[in-house]
């Protein structure tokens, strides 16, 4: 296991160490997503620039069967957009 340290600034910003940036393939303007695992630990992942790849990445975190995910989406869509 390799670890690198970053310090939080007064504005809650951090500088990602060079080795981490290179390993993650991040560049200026890229977006990172913070994912909380079931064990309570946080992971940081780079969000792909390609929208299709970004959706595939988001889909990896969906829980349940396809039908359950679809039902949850439909219920959320109704609540937020259809009920006006």
N, C-alpha and C positions, 0 to 999 in steps of 0.2 A: 504494500500500500504506500502510495506517495501522497504527501500532504504539502500544501502551500498556504501561507498566511497572508491575509489582506486585512487592512485596518479600515474601520468605518469613519468617514469624515463627519464634521459637524452638520453637514447637509445629508447625512445617511448615504453617502456615495462610497463606492469602493473602486480600487484599481485592480483589475484582474491581472494576476501575475503573468508574465510573458509566456512561460511554459504552458500554463493552463489555456491561455488564448490560442496558442498554436495547436495544442492537442484537441481543443474543442472546435477549431477552425472559425473562430469568431473574428469579425472585422468591425470597424466603426460603422454604426448604424444598424447592426444586427440586433435582433430581439432575443432575450433570454426568458425562459419560463421557469418558475420555481414550482416544483412538484413535491407535495408532501406524501411520503410513503405510508403504508399501513403501520409501519413500525414507529411512525412519528418523526422520522428523519426527513430533512429536506434535501432535494437534489436539484441541480441547475442544468438545464438543457438548452441548446441553441434551437430557436425556432427556424426551420428552413424558410428561405425566401420564396421558394416555389409553393404556391397555395395548395396544390395537390399533395405535396409532401407534408406540408404543415397540417392538413386535414388527416393524413395517415398517422402522423405523430399524435394528434389529439385523439384519434380513434383507439390508439393502444391503451388509453387510460379508461375507456368505457367499461363499465361493469355490467354483467348480466347477459342474457341472450339477446339476439338481434331484435326479437319481438319486444322484450322488456325495454330496451334502449329506445326503440321506435315509439312505444307507448309513452315513455317519459318525455321524449321530445314533443310528441303531439300534445300532451297535457301542458307542458311549458309554453308551447306556441299558442294554445288557446288562451291561457291565462294572460300572456303578455301582449299578444297581437290581435286576437280575434274578438275578445270580449269587449274591447273598446272602452 
